Amino acid sequence: MSAPLVFITGASSGIGQALALRFHGAGYRLALVARRADEVQRWAAGAGIDAARFAVYGADVRDVDAIVAAGAACIAAQGVPDVVIANAGISVGVDTADRADLEVTRATLETNVLGLAATFHPFVAPMQDRRSGRLVGIASVAGIRGLPGHGAYCASKAAVISYCEALRGELRASGVKVVTIAPGYIDTPLTRGNRYAMPFLMSAADFADRAWRVIPWQMGVVVRLLRLIPNALFDRLLAGRPRKRRRTEPQ
């Protein structure tokens, strides 16, 4: 119980697992959250993580009651985390002209935005009482500008950036830090089906190692340029770019 504790959602694959290994290597105890709890349990055991150093909580972040209960269970069993990483997210292409894709948009916003807020909720008051802790939101460079066919994901990550900024201001005097990480393209199951070029693609392990620097310098330059590019030029740059794959489209 003397070792620091990190709480990570979306721990069943990709960035979540890479972050879990990175924190484990730094001496942290792990509280891992995923819908597929049994799968995470098997992965952690197979990765050689001491059973006394981790616990797994089954929850879908879209289910507010479930993720809040997972946070409460973590506090009861392992204590108040030092770091909470709201990493769970989905990325699916949408076409607003298709009625079915409105449900995809709903699911994306519920997972990526409401799920993040619900992940943080159980820990805000205990961290304020302790006057320490870090709440980390995984956003994306895609939250800076809207990408054709990617409206739901871009909107959700823009919301994550603004939400975390607001929360940072609210908690500034409490000793609780709010950190927003906006990575570029990371090699995960979410991106492997993309049909377009992904500049500066990083492995999940490399991202976890560099997370404290937020994003590689090349993508940092891209972020600044994206904010400055006039709409007409931005639209021209994206003309003809394949759209994000939708759920109804074959792999």
N, C-alpha and C positions, 0 to 999 in steps of 0.2 A: 504493500500500500504506500510505501515511501517513494516509489518511482512515479514520475509524472504520467498522466493519462491523456490519451487522445481518443475522441469519439468521431468515427468516420462513417458517413452514409455512402451507399453505392459501392459497398466493399466486395461485391461478388466478381468484379472484373476490372480491367483497365486502370484508370487513374486511382481508383479507390484501393485496389490491391497494391499498386506501386507505392502509394503513400503509406499504407499500412506497413510494408516492408521497410520503408525509409525511417519511419518513426520507431519501429521495433529495433532497428539497428542503432538508433540513437538512445536506446534504453527506456523507451516509453512502454507502458502497458497499453493494451488496445481494447477499445470497445467498438466492435464492428457491426454495422447494420446493413441488412439487405433483405429483399423479399425471399431470396433462396438461402435461408439460414443454414440448412444442412450442407449446401455446397460450399459456403464460406468456412464452415467448421472443418470440412474435409481439406479444403485448400490450406488453411492455417496449420493443421496438423501435418500435411504433406510438406509444407514449407519449413518445418522444424521449429515452429514457434511453441514455446513451452505453454502447456495448457493453463498454468497458473498466471500467465502473462496476458491472456486475452479472454474475452467473452463475446459471444455473438448474440445479437438481438434481431429477431425476425420482424420486419415491418416494411410496409409500402409507404413511402413518404406522401403519396397522394391521400392516404387515410390519416387525417389529422389525429384522430384518437389513438391510432396505432403507433405513430412516430412519437407522439407526446408520451405515451405509456413506455415506449422503449427508452426514452430519455430518463423518465422517472425510475425505471428498473436499473438503468446504469448507475444513477446516483445512489440508489439503495444498495447495490451490490459492490460497486467499485469506487464510489465517491464522485465528487464534482470534477469533471474533466478540466485539465489545464488548457486543452485545445479542442474545439469542436469544428469539424470540417463538413460543411454541407456540400457534398460532392454528387449525390444522386441526381441524374438527369437523363433526358431522352432527347433525341434529335431525329426528326422525320420530316421529309418534304411535304408541303401542302399546296393545294390549289384552291383558292377561295371560291372559285366557280363550282366546286364539287361539294355538295352538302355534307357528304361523309367526312370531308377533311375539316369541317368545323369541329367535329368531335376530336379529331387529332389535335387541333389547336387547343381545345379545352384540356385535353390530357397533358399536353406539353406545358401549358401555363400552370396547371395544378401540380405537376411534378417539379418543374424547375423553379417556380416562384413560391407558390404556397408551401410546397414541400420544404423549401429552404427556411422560410419563416417558422414553420412548425418544428423543424429540426432545432433551431436556435431557442425556441420558446422555453423549454423546461430548464434551460441553463442560465438564462439572463438574470433572474433574481438571485439564485445561489452565487453566481459569479460577482454580482454587485455586492452581496453581503460579504463575500471574501475579499472584494476589491482587487480581483485579478482574474485573468483568463483571456483567451483569444477565440473569437468567433470568425471563422474563415468561410467566405462564400466563393465557390468556384463559378466564375462568370465565363466570358469568352470574348475574344476580339470580335466575334460575330455580333456582339451587343453594341458595337460602335456605329455600324452602318447596316442597313437592311440589304440582304442578298436575295435576288429573285428565286422564288421557289422555296425559300428558307424562312418565310415570314414568321411562323410560330416560334421557331428556335431563336431567331434574332430578337424578336420582341421579348421573349422570356429572359434572355441574357441581358438585354438593356434594362429590364425591370430589376434583375439581380443587382446590376451595378448601382442603380439609383437607390434601391432598397438598402443595400449595405452602406451607401454613403449617408443616407438618412439615419440609419441605426448607429453609425459611427459618431455622428454628431450628438445623438441622444445619450450615448454612453461615455462620451469623452471624459467627463469629470469623475466617472465611477471607478476607474482603474481597469475597466474591461476594454480591450482593443477589438476593433472590427477590421478585418483584412479582406480586401477583394483581390482575387487572383484571376487575371484574364488571359489565359493561354491562347496560343494560336492552334495550329493543327497538331493533334496528338494521335499517335497510332494506337487506336483502341477499336473494339467491336463497333462503336458508333460511327467511326470514320472509314472503316475498311470497305464499305460498300459505296463510297462516294465516287461519282463518275467524272470528277474534274480534278485538275492539278491542285495539290495542297503544298504551297511553298513553306519551306523551313519545317517540314514534318519532323516531329520528335517522337522518340519512344516514350512510353509511359514512365519507365524507370528514369530516363534522363530528365523528364519533366519533374518527377518527384525530387530528384537531386537539386534541381534549380528552382524549386518552388519559392524559396525565400527571395529570389531575384525576380519573381513574378513571371516574366516572359523572356525569351532570348532577345538580344539587342536588335536583331534584324526585324522581328515582329514588332518591337517597340517603335521602330521607325515607321513601319506600316501603319500602326495605330495613329501616330501623329499625322501622317499623310491622309489617312482616311477621314480625319476630322476636317481637313483643309480643302480636300478636293471638291470643286463645284459639282453640283448634281449632274449637269450635262456631261462633264468629263467622266464622272463616276459611272453613269449609265452606259457610256460608250465603251469603257473598259470591260464592263460585264456583258456586253452584247454577244450573244451566241454561246455564252457559258452554259454548260449543262446544268439543269436544275437538280436540286436534292431529290433523291429517290423517295417516292411516296409509298405508303404501306401497300397500296393496291398494285404496285408495279413489281414485276419479277426481278429477282436478283440477277 
